[in-house]
Amino acid sequence: MDTAGLTDFIADSNFSGVVLIRSGAATVFEGAFGLASPRWNVANTMDTRFDTASITKLFTSVAVLQQVEKGNLDLEASIHHYVDLEGTAIPIGVNLLHLLTHTSGIADDADEEAGEDYAALFLDTPNYSVMETKDLLPQFVDKEPNAEPGVECRYCNAGYVLAGLALEKVTGTSFRQYVFDHVFAPAGMTDSGFYDRRDAAPRVAEGGDYDEQGRWVSNIYSYPPIGSPDGGAHTTAGDLLKFLDAVRDGRLLNAELTEEFFSPQVEHDEETKYGFGLEFDLNEDGTVRTYYKDGINPGASGIVRHYLEDDIDVVVLSNTEDGAWDIITEIDERLGG
């Protein structure tokens, strides 16, 4: 990959975050830009831990598939078998396969495609009262479904909340502790965890964005203060590559489920297919060009992506909502996108 001028492009974009590009086993580009804490003028480094937003869904998928491997979860069993949803609007026909591939048809907590505002969820419910996975249920379980299970593919955060609750049920362990013990630890992700944004944890970037007056506004009240199955884990760029390596090497899943994890499962649109957390963009002939997962929240944006033909891994993480996208687009164009 040609990285000439990439540092200048990133610097000129006022990017705050980190970029890591690896070709095979060799790092071909890395750089840290901007401030991890605009409040205290602390610079980002390659060791800074960023909120990964929806990239967290990859960890949830692997955790659930581990329990499928053990026989404790069944992808085709109703979610009602694992989570008490009696009296809710969640159809009995919804299963874990639907939830992980965004084909459940259930209503999301905030349906942004329909114009709903995520911030509105916390007008009546303080964000700091939502601390455990079950605390997220009231945000969506009584909303009427958008479609029958398995009929359409529509991105849904709430599906991963239910998958996380199923994981907690069969393991008797909190979602965050399970992921730490069975995903982060065996993958060697020693710089990853779920950090409460109200705490002064070391090397954790503060998320925020600049308003129209140029004032930096923290994301502390924008969503729950600590991560959940649908988003919010903190990692370094290097740890995200360790995660990919661990799954690809078969250290987190058996051979069958590893292959399934890296295979498209459903069609989202003509150019994109969804898997178990991963998304796949296609070449004109329908073959997979890249697999990736991106994420966005107030004060957080990023991607982890693998280019199959070139054997290149890319990680971009930012502690602003819009910061990652120009960088992601520039790198993709340099790789023929």
N, C-alpha and C positions, 0 to 999 in steps of 0.2 A: 504493500500500500504506500502511496506517495503521501508523506506527511509534511512536505515542504510548505512553509507558510501557515501551517495549521495553528501554531502558537499565536501568531499575529492575528489570525482570524478570530480565535477565541478571545484574546485580549481585547480586540476592538469591539466585541459583542457585549462587553460589560458582564460577562459570564461569572457567576459565583458558584464554584463547585470543583469537581475533579473529572478528568478524562483519562481512561486507561485503554490502550489498544494492544492486543497481543496477536501475533502471527505464529501459529503453532504454539511452541513453548517459549517464544522470545517476545519480550516486551519491545514494541516498536515506537510507542509514544506513551508518555504519561505527563500529566501536568495538573497542578492545583492553582486555582485562581479565586480571587475575591476573598470575602470575609466569612469565616465560620460564625463570628459574632460581631455584627455591625454595632451592637451595643457597647462592646468592649474593645473593638478594633483588633480582633484576633483573626489571623489569616487562616484560610483553609490549607490543609496539607494532604498528602496522600494517605495519611493515617486518620483523617477526619471521618467520623461516622455520621452518615446521612440517613434521614427518614426516607425509606424506599417506597412509600405509598403502596400502590397495588402490586409492585414487584413481590411483596410479601406473599401473594397468592401462590407463588411457586413453592414456598416452604410449606404452606398449608396442603397443597396437592401432594407433595412428597410424603408428608406426615400421614395423610389419609391413606395413600397407597401402601405405606408400610403396614398399616393395620389391615388393609385388604390382603396383603401378602400373608399376614399371620392368621387370617381367617376370622378376625374379630369384626370386620366391616365387610359388607357386601355392596358392591356398586349398584346392583339392581334391586336392592331392598328399599322399601319406602322409608323416607326420612322420618316418618312417624314411628317407625320401629326403634329409632334411637333417641329421638327428641320428643318430649311431650308437647304436642301441638294441637291437642284437642280443643275444639271451639275456635280455632283460628281459620284464616282463609287459605292456608297452605294445603293444596290438594293432596289426597292420599297417594296419588300416582307419582308424585315427585320422588326421585331417588338420587343417590349420591352421584351417579353418572351425569344426570341432568344438571345438578348443582355445580359440579366441577367444570362442565363444558358450556355453561351459560345457556342451557336449553330447558330450564325448569319451567319457564313461563311465569314464575312468581314476580310480584311487584317488588321493585327495589326500594331501599329506604328513601333515596332521593332519585327519582327518574329524571336524569338530566336531559335525556332525549326528548322527554315530554315537557321540558322547561321548568322542572322542579329545582329549587335551590337547596343545596346541601346545608348551607348555613341556617336555613329556616328550621331545621330539625332541632336546633338548640335555642330557639326563641322561648320555649316553655320548659324545656328540659335542660338544665345546666350541663355543659359538656363534661365538666369534672365529676358528674354523678355517674357517668358511663365508664366503668372501670373493668368489668368482666364481660365475657362473651355474651352471657345471657342478658346483660343490660341493653344489648342492641335489639333484642326481639321486638319490643313495643314500637320500634320505628317502621316495621313493615309487615308483621304477621297478620294484621287485620285488613290489609289493603287487598282489593280484588286482583286476582292474577291478570296478566296481560294476555296469556295464551294457555292452551292445554300443554301439559308436560311433553317435551320432545318434539313439538311442532315447529317452533322457530328459535333462532339463535339470537339472543339479545343480552348484551353484557349486563351482569347483575352482581353487585357487591354482596347483597343479602344472601345469595346462594352460598358464598364462602363462610358467612357467619353460621349458617345451619350446618355446613360440613365440619366447621370447627367444634360446634356443640356435639356432633356425633363422635368426633375424636375424643372429646373430654369424657363422654359417657362411657365409652368402652375401655378407656385407659385409666379412668379415675384420677387423671392428672389435668391441671390447667393447660390450656392451649399453649401459653407462652413457655411454661416449664417443659412441656413435651418437646416443642420445637428446639429449645435450647439443648436438651439432653440427647435428642435423637436425630436432629438435622444439623444444627450448628456444630456441636462437639465432634461427631464423627467426621464431618467435612473439614475439620481444622479451622473453622471460622471463629477464631479466638477474639476477634474485634467486633462481633455481632451480638445483638441482644434487643430487648424491648425496654426502652428508657422512657421514663415519665418526663415529659417536656417541662414539668415544673421543677425538676431536680437539677442540680448542678453536676451532671455526669461528665466525666472527662472526655474530651475530644468529640463531643456530640455537637454538630452544627445546629445553631438556632435557625429555625425556619421563619421566613417572613417575606414581605413584598413591599415595594415602594408605592405609595398612593400618588394621586395626581399632583399633589403639592410637593412631591419628592421626599415625603416623610416615610421612614421605614416603620412598618407595622408588623409586629410579631404575630405568629399564627397560634399563640397559646390558647386562644378561645375559639378557634375555628373548627375544631373537631376534638374527639376524646383525647385526653392527654397521654394515653399509652396505647400501643398497637394492639390489633386484634386479628382474627383470621383473614380479614379482607384487606388489611393494610396497616402500615405503621412500624414495621420492624426497622431497626437501624443497622446498617452495615457499612464497611469500607468498600471501595471499588475492588480491592484485592480479594476481599472475602467473597464477593459475588462470583469472581472467577473460580475461587476454591469450591464454591457450591456447584457450579457447572461441571468442574472436573470430577467432583465426588459422585455426581449422578451419572455422568458419562462413564466413569470407571467402574460402576456397579457397586459402589460402597454404601449407597443409601437404599437401593432397591435391587431386587433380583433381576435376572437377565430379561425375563418376559415383561415385567413392569417397567424396566428401564427403556426397553424398546417402545412400549406403549406411551411412555411419558414424552418421548421425542417424536411421536407420530401424530399427525393431524387426526382429530376425531370427528369434527363436524365442520360444515361450511358456514362461515359467517357472511361472506359476500363473494363476489367473483374473484377478488384479489387476496382474500384472507381466510384462513381456516383457524379454528380454535382446537387446542388440545386440553390437557390437564393443567391449566394455568398458562402454559405457553401459547403464543400466537405464531402463526406461520404466514409469511408473505410469499407469493408464488411468482414463478417465471411465466412468460407467455405460454409455454407448453404445459403449464400446470404443475411442474415440479417445484419443490420447495427451494426458495432462494435463501431465506434466513428464518431462524426461529428466534423469538424474543419475548420479553415482557417489559412493558413500560408502566409508569405510574405517575399520577399527578394528584396533588393536594395543595391547598394554600400553603405556601412556603416549602414545597417539595416537588421535584420532578426528576425523571431519569429513565434509564433503560439499561437492560443487559441483553446483548444480542450476539448471535453467532452467524457468520456468513459461511455457508457450507462449501461453496466452490473454492474460496480462498483460504479456508480454515482460519478465519480471523474472528476473534472475540472483541467486543466493544462494550465498555461500561461508561456511561455518562451519568453523574449524579449532581444535583443542584439543590441548594437550600432556598430556591425561589420557585414560584409556580410556573413561570414561563421560561426559566433560564436554560433548560436543557434542550429545547426543541430546535433552535437554530443550529446548535452544535451537532445534534443527532442528524439533522438533514444534511449538513455539510459533509459529515463523514460518510453518510450513505451515498451521496452523489459522487464522492471520490472513489467509492467502491462500485460504481456503475449503476446506482439506483435511479 
